[in-house]
């Protein structure tokens, strides 16, 4: 019985560390996106300021910038692979969420209150799948910025 308890504690600790690592990755990527958005705002502001200082009425520099950005977004060769990966991770997340909901209904709270319970394992799998999906979406945003 002690071996089972030790195994459960080690597995739970390992899963917790893995999830915390994925959460850290998620926040790191959010920070990158905020930096990208800030740089984008600065670029647009500098184009508008340049137009204002030069006394131009048209906003041609910004229109050229927007056109180049759209062209860059539309010519990515890995786009389909990345989208396919995201869709696969989304399906995996939805499957693990369904499994967690089924196990939540199947087992009572008292039976699965331990760290190694089926409901707890299903919940951990669901959280990992959700983080993988979220991180993949953020990677797509970062790669396009």
N, C-alpha and C positions, 0 to 999 in steps of 0.2 A: 504494500500500500504506500509506503514511503517513497518507493521508486516512482510510482505514478504521480505522487504529489510533487516530487522534485522535477520530474519531466514537465508537468503542467506549469510550474513556476518558471522554469527555464524558457519554455515555449512562449508563455505570456510575456516574459521580459523581452524576448527576441522580437515578438510581434510589436510590442509597444515601442521599442527602439526603431524598428523599421518604419512604423507609422510616423513617429516624431521626425525621422529623417526626411520622409516624403513631405511632411508639413513644412519643414525648413526649406526644402527645394521649392515648394509652392510659394512661400513668402519671398524667397530670393528672386523668383521669376516675376512676382508682382512688383518688386522693387525695380527690376529692369524695365518693365512696362511703364512704370511711373516716370523713369528717366527718359524713355523714348517719347512719351507724351509731352513731357516738359520741353524736350529739344524741339519737338514738332511745333509747339506753341511759340517758342522763341524764333524758329525759322519763319513762321508765318508773320509774326509781329515785325521781324526785321525787314521782310519784303514789303509789308505795308508802310513801314516807316521810311524805307528807301524811296518808295513811290511818293510819299508825302513831301519829303525833303527835296526831291528833284522836281516837284511841282507837276507830276504827271497825274492825269485824270484816270487813265486806264490802269488796269491791274494786270498787265500782261505778264509780268514776272511771276506773279502768283499763279496765274493760269498755266504758264509753262511748267512751273513746279508741280502743280496738281496733275497735269498731263503726264509728266515723267513718272510720278508716283503711281498713277493708274497703270501705265505701261509696265512698270516694274512688277506690280502685283499680278498682272495678267500673264506674264511670260515665265512663271516659275515652273520648271520641269518636274520638280518633286511634289507639286501641288496635289496631284491625284493620289500619290502614295501616302502623303501626310493625311489627307482627308480620309482615306481608307483606314489608316491606322486609328484615327480618332473615332471613326464609326465602329470599328472593332472593339475598342476600349469602352465605348458607350454601351455596346451590346453586352460586354462582359460585366459592366457595372449594373446594368438592368437585371441581368441574370442573378448576380449575387444579391441584389436587393430583394428580388423575388424569393430566393432561397431563405434569406434572413426573415422575411415576413412569414413564410411558411413555417419555419422553425419556431418563430415567436408564437404562432398559433398552436403549434403541435406540443410544445413543451411549456409547462407552467413555470412561473418565475422562481418558485422554490427549487425545482429540480435543476435549473441551469444557473443558479446563483454563483457557481464556482467559476474560476477563471478558465477552466478547460471544458466548460459545457458546450454543447452543440450550438446553442444560441449565441454564446459569446464568440465562438470561432466563426460562425456565419457573419456576425456583426463586424468582426475584425477584417474578414475577407471583403465585405461590402465597403468598409472604409478605405481599404487599400485600393480597391478597384475605382472608387470615386476619386481618390487622389491621383491615380494614374491618368484617369480621363481628364481631370482638371489641369494637370501638368502638361499633358499633350496639347490641350487647347491653348494654354499659355505659350507653349513652344511655337505653335503655329502663328500666334500673334507676334511674338518676338521675331520670328524669321521673316515676317512680312514688313516689319517696321524698319 
